């Protein structure tokens, strides 16, 4: 297909860049384009409002599709002229575009079709508008009704400021003809979000929600601009919320325009405000946003030309759009004096450096000989994308620092509002309900116990099941336990570091039987995936074998299952079963020997081990896990993927001095320490008695998590807790080949529980 793009800004550069990747594209033309687009297509020296000239060119060159970028071309009726001659156009008609080009029309349209928006009044008479202002008690926004290059919005705070703003717009011509009519509306409070959708006149296909940064300066200070940067996707709109907005905003708008004789083909852009009273539409735009487009299109997997074609031939419903995971951030570099008066003509350096996962989109540039110079207000849009918003932000600002021209100004906080979105404060908010888990155990307890016979010594609620195997020898008892790795699997898979998963699983199971005094005999594994990848399975099993060898445990075998349709594509899970043995008279805990005054001794963990990763994943979703962090003396990836350690070889020499052991796993201190205590004793933990590793401090700060919740979820640097008598403490220090901490003591209590002090 031969395609013509109309426009010359960063938005059109992004569209041209994406279209150039389409296998359906034969020849790309851009009118008039800019120097950044010259290597993507043929630049055509035509005005965006020259309907006759554009039509002649299209006919002469056999153009199959015209894509209209700027609103000025829509207002000039370019799409109408082309459609009248049978040319396919991606862009609405002049009348449909009034949803942007006339704010009065847009507000009244929303009112007619029950689309939620702010209260408003429209005026073309200065005196009537002035009189209205004197009756308004709520904060207001004054908007030039016509097109004002994204700058015709004023936010006065007093009546005096409101009257001055009105005078500037209507009498002094601050925004030209755009200000001959004004809309005065209620000023909404909340988070502003952009939701764009492809439209074919009947249906819509939404893009990832984006957030623009309109103000010139950091922290949303300074004058309004055409946009100083954007990021996508915005965490402010969940999938469910977007579905609601499709039904309450986008579909009513498309249906309403069609019912009023203006079928809408193109991009419908809803500027939204997330208020306490729900989501309300600030305004509609009849085209791609700028700079939102520069942040959204890099995430698009589907062929953009195929989408445009589906919109123009009415088959959008038949097309399933795909989007990359991760995030993209665009930072606008502007000229000195912008937005009031642009100082231009200065050489631009740093444009010849290749960027991985990034693009520099041109907006206001030209060539002075062979030298690029700034030639407008918004000069460049630097866009980078990565797996997380945080990593995309870090990447884009690294690139920005390599570009310069005299007077260059830009914001330093693009994307930060996305990082400040709601963070989890409880494990339950991350999708794990500890209380629900406890209830489930209680509900199944009687059913499980109904299967017991005289050989079962301990079952549900213990770290491992105890089975009397005295018939096999002197008085041996077999101890069995089954476990998996949990959500840590997803993190390891995403980072491509799977060997530690095998160690995690084996060592977790070893510790679960160790606390009952047993040493491991053999281990069996289970690996299930949507599609078997031999190398992946081998890496995990090799990790298992390493952990088994270190503990003198045989890896007898296991099961590998390929289960398409059960697991999502590329998803997998692992689990394992361990069997160990302990002499009957050496079973732990020795509850009858415990008494008030006994000490609690903590053994260091190697990290979170295998617990709390649902919460960790939510906290870390916007962080680059591979970046070295000074406070951790490692990357997050290294800290979080440190294998779950085994305590077998550490604790075994001191077994005779230990009355009980607790493995600090799911449920943290709060749930696990009571599992080794008799009724009538409770544990008191001195929170100042050991150094909490920096990783847990960082997780608490980033997630805004209460201290008690931290101890309910994580091991906090203590992976194993032993009960010893005060007189055995010195011997324990001698026998254990590593530093340990006395972290608390036992005291009388009505029930086995943990008190944090």
MIDREN-502158 format. One record per residue (C-alpha): residue in one letter; x negated, y negated, z negated. Coordinates in steps of 0.001 Angstrom, whole numbers, padded with zeros to 6 digits, always signed. Last residue first. Layout:
N
AXYZ
...
This chain:
757
X-008902+005762-071320
X-007046+008291-069156
X-004859+010844-070955
X-004438+014249-069341
X-001798+016841-070187
X-001238+020161-071959
X+001688+019643-074258
X+002483+018314-077724
X-001078+017140-078209
X-004088+017829-080391
X-007382+016559-078954
X-009767+017752-076283
X-012764+015720-075157
X-014047+013401-072465
X-016454+012790-069599
X-019643+014421-070864
X-021618+014056-067653
X-023709+016544-065668
X-027215+016285-064177
X-028377+019330-062158
X-029784+022855-062729
X-027250+023902-065413
X-028901+026113-068043
X-030632+023381-070080
X-027704+020960-070015
X-025364+023798-070976
X-027592+024721-073900
X-027359+021145-075195
X-023569+021167-074906
X-023063+024491-076684
X-022761+022955-080187
X-020153+020479-078973
X-017948+023327-077663
X-017525+023515-073913
X-014626+022865-071525
X-015750+022503-067898
X-014607+020075-065181
X-015362+020525-061465
X-015315+018088-058533
X-016091+014880-060388
X-016780+011905-058065
X-013299+010401-058255
X-011654+013825-057663
X-008834+012181-055711
X-005019+012179-055769
X-003668+011733-059303
X-006863+010016-060447
X-006428+007429-057675
X-002745+007093-058576
X-003735+006246-062145
X-006028+003507-060844
X-003346+001872-058687
X-004091+001837-054959
X-004538-001360-052930
X-005558+000789-049964
X-008781-001032-049121
X-009748-001567-052761
X-009006+001995-053859
X-010735+003490-050822
X-013823+001313-051419
X-014043+002311-055085
X-013704+005961-054039
X-016539+005599-051529
X-018741+003725-054025
X-019071+006824-056253
X-017543+006546-059760
X-020461+006437-062196
X-019692+008568-065249
X-018534+007958-068815
X-016579+004742-068261
X-013279+006483-067499
X-013343+008382-070810
X-010889+011241-070233
X-008744+012624-073075
X-007501+016182-072479
X-004520+017599-074309
X-004128+020506-076672
X-001003+022041-078200
X-000235+024406-075362
X-003373+025921-073926
X-005497+024123-071313
X-006796+025454-067979
X-003961+024134-065760
X-003931+020841-067704
X-007149+019809-065879
X-005597+020220-062438
X-002549+017958-062216
X-003744+014648-063642
X-007387+015044-062672
X-006619+015214-058957
X-003286+016559-057689
X-004913+018456-054829
X-008382+019584-055952
X-010342+019061-059172
X-011328+022669-059945
X-010795+023198-063664
X-013024+025405-065796
X-012588+026938-069238
X-014430+028147-072329
X-017971+027741-070994
X-021150+028760-072877
X-021197+032340-071608
X-020715+031117-068033
X-023870+028949-068151
X-025942+030723-065464
X-022850+030880-063188
X-022167+027134-063151
X-024625+025842-060572
X-024738+028910-058313
X-020934+029017-058078
X-020238+025268-057852
X-019558+025230-054096
X-019538+021837-052362
X-016785+020498-050085
X-018640+019369-046983
X-019424+015636-046461
X-016900+014566-043827
X-015661+011446-045606
X-019079+010002-046425
X-020612+010786-043045
X-017619+009394-041130
X-017437+006331-043376
X-021018+005561-042370
X-023792+005742-044931
X-025342+003774-047776
X-021760+003354-049013
X-022039-000373-049817
X-024299-000912-046800
X-021820+000537-044355
X-023125+002077-041122
X-020405+002027-038438
X-019123+005447-037327
X-015727+005316-039014
X-014618+002137-037269
X-011733+001039-039464
X-008081+000490-038506
X-006762+003943-039442
X-008929+004153-042558
X-006228+003702-045204
X-003809+006019-043390
X-006429+008702-042870
X-007500+008484-046498
X-003911+008964-047694
X-003469+012103-045625
X-007020+013015-046601
X-006351+013169-050344
X-008061+016503-050858
X-010678+018602-049089
X-013910+017469-050782
X-013316+013769-051539
X-017112+013377-051735
X-020002+015641-052773
X-018543+016170-056234
X-020548+015838-059454
X-019933+018209-062359
X-017986+016899-065351
X-018149+018170-068924
X-015121+018025-071200
X-015971+018496-074864
X-014271+020509-077572
X-013080+018349-080463
X-009654+019969-080703
X-009895+023664-080039
X-010399+026135-077212
X-011229+029767-078066
X-007693+031105-077547
X-007590+029415-074163
X-010485+031426-072785
X-009967+030162-069230
X-011425+032216-067748
X-011714+035976-067473
X-014828+037459-069062
X-013206+040326-071018
X-011546+041626-067843
X-014741+041688-065844
X-014464+039388-062850
X-014146+040132-059155
X-013632+038154-055960
X-011357+038116-052943
X-011183+035116-050639
X-008537+034221-048097
X-008915+031627-045361
X-007125+028958-043381
X-007774+026994-040227
X-005631+024700-038092
X-005565+023546-034481
X-004276+020741-032283
X-005569+020267-028720
X-002000+020065-027365
X+000581+020290-030122
X+000817+023560-032035
X+003755+025951-031707
X+004246+025513-027966
X+000987+027247-027155
X-000103+029604-029960
X-003589+031091-029542
X-004472+032997-032695
X-007897+033983-034000
X-007868+036359-036951
X-010483+037263-039537
X-013610+039161-040308
X-015693+040444-043184
X-017551+037266-044048
X-019538+038733-046902
X-020204+036573-049966
X-023649+036061-051454
X-022851+032386-052190
X-025242+030712-049745
X-024481+033409-047152
X-020764+032683-047346
X-021263+028946-046880
X-023354+029508-043771
X-020891+032032-042373
X-018018+029588-042782
X-019940+026896-040927
X-020582+029370-038111
X-016852+030082-038088
X-016093+026404-037448
X-018619+026042-034650
X-017510+029334-033070
X-013853+028238-033009
X-014742+025016-031198
X-017044+026767-028767
X-014377+029358-027972
X-011647+026787-027253
X-008352+028571-027819
X-005274+026634-026778
X-002511+025545-029110
X-004709+026601-031998
X-004905+029063-034880
X-007968+030157-036888
X-007596+032568-039829
X-010535+033592-042018
X-011310+036488-044353
X-013810+036296-047238
X-015567+038896-049359
X-016882+039570-052845
X-016796+036209-054578
X-017755+035701-058227
X-015004+035449-060786
X-014748+033486-064036
X-011257+032155-063443
X-012595+028760-062439
X-014814+030588-059941
X-011725+031864-058119
X-010661+028394-056918
X-014295+027317-056553
X-014963+030065-054013
X-011779+029105-052101
X-012879+025478-051767
X-016373+026651-050801
X-015043+028822-047973
X-012703+026155-046588
X-015067+023247-046744
X-017955+025205-045245
X-015812+026044-042199
X-014699+022415-041883
X-018334+021278-042056
X-019034+022732-038650
X-016239+020727-037019
X-017803+017345-036282
X-016142+016048-033098
X-015001+012797-034737
X-011341+013367-033929
X-011652+017046-034862
X-013190+016209-038236
X-010430+013697-039005
X-007682+016117-037972
X-009138+018952-040038
X-009373+016681-043105
X-005571+016803-043077
X-005537+020190-044771
X-008599+022373-045310
X-006906+025697-045911
X-006311+027964-048896
X-005885+031528-050073
X-007056+032976-053410
X-007728+036433-054780
X-009212+037678-058061
X-009863+041383-058583
X-010272+042472-062181
X-013007+044918-063164
X-012722+046913-066384
X-015101+049839-065977
X-014371+050800-062387
X-011603+051033-059767
X-008796+051940-062140
X-009461+048727-063983
X-008301+046716-060989
X-006045+044335-062928
X-004896+041670-060439
X-005363+037954-061036
X-003979+035418-058499
X-006004+032270-058029
X-006009+028674-059261
X-003052+029405-061476
X+000443+027993-060935
X+001785+031159-059348
X+000019+034276-060543
X-001816+035548-063511
X-002241+039021-064981
X-000528+041153-062319
X-001241+044829-063093
X+002004+045396-065046
X+004143+044538-062018
X+005075+041247-060352
X+007546+040850-057431
X+010198+039156-059519
X+007563+036652-060602
X+007527+035145-057101
X+011293+034664-057058
X+011238+033151-060539
X+008514+030673-059639
X+009970+029556-056311
X+011965+026624-057626
X+009223+025551-060030
X+006613+025593-057267
X+008898+023523-055022
X+009386+021046-057807
X+005648+020595-058164
X+005325+019959-054431
X+008137+017405-054547
X+006285+015662-057347
X+003118+015554-055298
X+004870+013961-052318
X+002463+013665-049375
X+003480+011472-046416
X+001105+008551-046772
X+003640+006671-048897
X+003662+009665-051228
X-000050+009299-051861
X+000621+005835-053149
X-000417+002272-052290
X-000483+002523-048538
X-001391-000535-046520
X+001040-003024-045031
X-000452-005206-042351
X-003672-007083-043085
X-005630-005349-040332
X-003146-006551-037719
X-003456-010105-039066
X-007187-009807-038429
X-006679-009228-034695
X-008210-012523-033581
X-009966-014102-036565
X-012984-015897-035117
X-011089-018251-032840
X-012842-019719-029834
X-014654-022852-028731
X-017256-023348-026036
X-018623-026926-026066
X-021503-026174-023713
X-021297-022648-022327
X-021991-019294-023936
X-021508-015547-023718
X-023494-013005-025805
X-021649-013846-029036
X-018379-012901-027340
X-019619-009352-026663
X-020332-008662-030334
X-016993-010295-031103
X-015214-007815-028852
X-016866-004764-030429
X-016098-005675-034041
X-012472-006366-033138
X-012179-003098-031175
X-013698-001204-034135
X-011138-002714-036490
X-008234-002020-034146
X-009178+001624-033870
X-010216+003997-031080
X-011729+001227-028989
X-010868-001576-026594
X-012596-004782-025627
X-011259-007931-023974
X-013038-011245-023439
X-010628-013803-021966
X-012427-016613-020194
X-011975-020338-019486
X-008830-021493-021271
X-008838-025226-020728
X-010125-025398-017172
X-013162-025393-014891
X-016007-023770-016813
X-019040-023063-014641
X-020268-019989-012754
X-023576-020684-010939
X-023939-019642-007302
X-023329-023140-005907
X-021155-024548-008682
X-018741-021632-008805
X-015388-021866-010571
X-013863-020821-013880
X-010622-021354-015807
X-009066-017888-016172
X-011641-015116-015770
X-011202-011757-017499
X-014289-010345-019203
X-013845-006615-019532
X-014578-003967-022178
X-014988-000300-022935
X-018732-000499-022226
X-019732-003999-021167
X-022306-004784-018469
X-024177-008107-018978
X-023828-010456-015980
X-021439-012876-017670
X-023959-014002-020305
X-024260-017654-019279
X-021625-020198-018223
X-022747-023508-016733
X-020764-026631-017782
X-018371-028291-015332
X-015536-028946-017774
X-014518-031019-020787
X-010801-030309-021174
X-008497-032883-022728
X-005725-032139-025246
X-005738-028323-025429
X-008758-028046-025293
X-011354-030729-026010
X-014329-028410-025561
X-013447-025593-023214
X-011864-022333-024330
X-013043-018755-024850
X-010045-016470-025403
X-010526-013306-027468
X-008670-010190-026275
X-008372-007116-028519
X-007458-003558-027542
X-006320-000656-029711
X-006470+003114-029960
X-004458+005819-028273
X-004040+005421-024548
X-000579+004839-023101
X+001550+006961-020774
X+004724+005858-019000
X+007289+008434-017909
X+008825+007478-014556
X+012280+008597-013416
X+014006+005795-015336
X+011956+003261-013368
X+013616+004316-010112
X+015149+001016-008961
X+013029+000502-005818
X+011249-002608-007100
X+010690-001267-010607
X+009424+002119-009386
X+006947+000372-007045
X+005628-001779-009882
X+005201+001326-012054
X+003355+003210-009303
X+001109+000197-008868
X+000319+000288-012578
X-000794+003948-012419
X-000012+005368-015858
X-002688+005342-018571
X-002094+001781-019846
X-004262+000723-022823
X-006396-001695-020769
X-003080-003295-019665
X-002033-004438-023144
X-004873-006688-024354
X-005337-008762-021174
X-001569-008823-020731
X-001132-010399-024181
X-003308-013392-023120
X-001166-014502-021256
X+002223-012833-021256
X+003535-010962-018232
X+006573-012567-016686
X+010084-013922-017348
X+009522-015117-020892
X+012208-014892-023556
X+012283-016953-026713
X+012263-016802-030515
X+014261-013588-030601
X+015199-012443-034105
X+014162-009379-036097
X+015885-008933-039449
X+017133-011253-042185
X+013773-011306-043971
X+012296-012388-040645
X+010232-010573-038015
X+010045-013186-035262
X+010121-012001-031676
X+008891-013296-028307
X+010637-011032-025807
X+008884-010591-022462
X+010849-009197-019541
X+008484-008041-016825
X+009849-007679-013300
X+013227-007020-011749
X+016277-008626-013406
X+019632-008402-011663
X+021124-011937-011742
X+024882-011732-011084
X+026085-012528-014589
X+026624-008829-015318
X+023030-008119-014206
X+021690-010789-016552
X+023761-009425-019428
X+022720-005821-018828
X+019039-006814-018808
X+019424-008953-021943
X+021626-006411-023759
X+019036-003695-022906
X+016109-005739-024240
X+017532-007086-027496
X+019649-004724-029625
X+019040-001349-027936
X+015384-001863-027017
X+014921-003537-030380
X+016153-000411-032196
X+013722+001770-030254
X+010949-000661-031166
X+011880-000289-034822
X+011665+003485-034615
X+008255+003390-032971
X+007068+001034-035688
X+006659-002671-035072
X+004291-004630-037303
X+001336-002360-036472
X+000758-004440-033313
X-000636-002463-030392
X-002265-004526-029113
X-004296-007650-029764
X-004140-011259-028633
X-006249-014361-028161
X-006251-018135-028067
X-002789-018580-026539
X-001320-021342-024370
X-002133-023709-027192
X-000434-025076-030301
X-002421-027566-032346
X-004620-026788-035364
X-004413-024017-037934
X-003302-020431-037490
X-005913-018985-039859
X-008671-019855-037379
X-008118-022740-034975
X-006283-023369-031702
X-002877-022075-032717
X-001081-019621-030459
X-002516-016286-031606
X-000636-013565-029698
X+000478-010271-031183
X+001234-007229-029067
X+003836-004449-029037
X+002865-001535-026822
X+004767-001668-023504
X+008443-000956-023122
X+010173+000728-020197
X+013494-000889-019291
X+016577+000063-017271
X+019068-001462-014837
X+017399-004322-012935
X+014078-002463-012545
X+012481-003753-015764
X+009009-003353-017293
X+009003-004344-020945
X+007102-006732-023185
X+007394-007079-026970
X+005470-009981-028496
X+005292-010289-032283
X+005542-013197-034741
X+005475-012417-038463
X+007882-014323-040679
X+009704-017622-041031
X+012176-019009-038512
X+012415-022704-037802
X+016036-023472-036949
X+016425-024942-033504
X+016253-028161-031574
X+016301-027571-027832
X+015211-030425-025621
X+016076-031780-022182
X+014012-034257-020203
X+011010-032605-021826
X+010076-030211-019008
X+010125-033194-016681
X+006796-034349-018112
X+005516-032680-021285
X+004561-035780-023280
X+007069-037836-021262
X+007177-040890-023518
X+010945-040942-023953
X+012030-037340-024323
X+008951-035525-025620
X+007099-038266-027497
X+010360-039680-028898
X+011446-036255-030157
X+008072-035748-031825
X+008330-039120-033560
X+011883-038359-034723
X+010775-034979-036116
X+007705-036461-037834
X+009921-038998-039609
X+012429-036300-040525
X+009618-034274-042062
X+007729-031037-041296
X+007495-031253-037505
X+006748-028062-035568
X+006413-028887-031859
X+006788-026469-028933
X+006017-027563-025358
X+002559-025943-025222
X+003152-022711-023296
X+002453-024355-019953
X+005309-026806-020488
X+008178-025217-018570
X+011601-026692-019308
X+013598-027033-022533
X+010909-028948-024394
X+011114-027418-027828
X+011635-028948-031256
X+011346-026535-034169
X+013181-027131-037436
X+012985-026769-041217
X+016508-026807-042773
X+018479-029919-043742
X+019679-031131-040349
X+022038-034116-040207
X+019413-036765-039343
X+018118-034569-036532
X+021555-034613-034908
X+021534-038416-034680
X+018152-038337-032977
X+019372-035721-030455
X+022397-037842-029672
X+020161-040875-029182
X+017707-039025-026930
X+020344-037592-024583
X+019552-034292-022829
X+020343-032272-025932
X+020482-028635-027038
X+021444-027278-030498
X+020128-024189-032241
X+020545-021418-034827
X+017804-018819-034451
X+018196-015634-032389
X+019897-012223-032469
X+021234-011186-029032
X+025017-011373-029140
X+025410-011598-025354
X+026869-015104-025119
X+024552-016506-027823
X+021545-015016-026099
X+022626-016687-022845
X+023133-020000-024678
X+019615-019813-026044
X+018127-018836-022690
X+020003-021507-020724
X+018809-024172-023167
X+015276-022833-023012
X+015309-023282-019274
X+012337-021815-017383
X+012269-018654-019501
X+015719-017082-019200
X+015903-019326-016158
X+013887-016600-014471
X+017161-014871-013598
X+018159-017874-011461
X+014793-018098-009722
X+014793-014360-009030
X+012729-011966-011125
X+009202-010713-010401
X+007812-007621-008706
X+008772-008365-005118
X+009522-006025-002205
X+009803-008067+001020
X+013076-007881+002936
X+013106-011452+004250
X+015515-012799+001621
X+013381-010956-000941
X+010410-013167-000055
X+012297-016450-000347
X+013949-015387-003626
X+010618-014338-005167
X+009029-017694-004305
X+011880-019627-005930
X+009761-022493-007279
X+010695-021519-010843
X+009269-018056-010230
X+006034-019486-008832
X+005688-021770-011852
X+006263-018815-014193
X+002909-017349-013242
X+002119-013765-012151
X+004202-012757-009162
X+003423-009345-007688
X+004160-009033-003952
X+004566-005591-002404
X+004199-004126+001096
X+001953-006780+002653
X+001702-006383+006415
X-000973-009054+006777
X+000947-011434+009065
X+004267-010978+007263
X+002770-011568+003827
X+000827-014602+005038
X+003908-016234+006538
X+005919-015601+003358
X+003154-017044+001159
X+002977-020191+003290
X+006743-020669+003194
X+006998-020110-000572
X+004083-022439-001427
X+004567-022574-005227
X+001533-020399-006112
X-000562-022556-003754
X-002448-020624-001090
X-006193-020209-000580
X-006240-016372-000267
X-008820-014358-002235
X-009461-010854-000887
X-009616-008127-003527
X-011401-006801-006602
X-014867-008349-006165
X-013439-011865-005851
X-011302-011498-008970
X-013716-013225-011352
X-014117-016139-008966
X-010436-017032-009173
X-007200-016054-007488
X-005319-018174-004942
X-003449-016114-003980
X-004829-012603-004507
X-004894-009906-001813
X-005402-006180-002481
X-005754-003662+000334
X-005026+000079+000391
X-003704+000773-003126
X-001997+004103-003856
X-005139+005506-005513
X-004680+002811-008186
X-007776+001488-010013
X-007633-001887-008196
X-004176-002383-009688
X-005673-002554-013206
X-008275-005158-012284
X-005748-007175-010277
X-003315-007224-013214
X-006107-008262-015606
X-007226-011024-013213
X-003607-012156-012904
X-003327-012552-016688
X-006678-014330-016852
X-005431-016961-014428
X-005191-017484-010677
X-001720-016484-009573
X+000207-014585-006905
X-000863-010976-006430
X-000463-009560-002909
X-000399-005795-002379
X-001041-003591+000660
X+000000+000000+000000
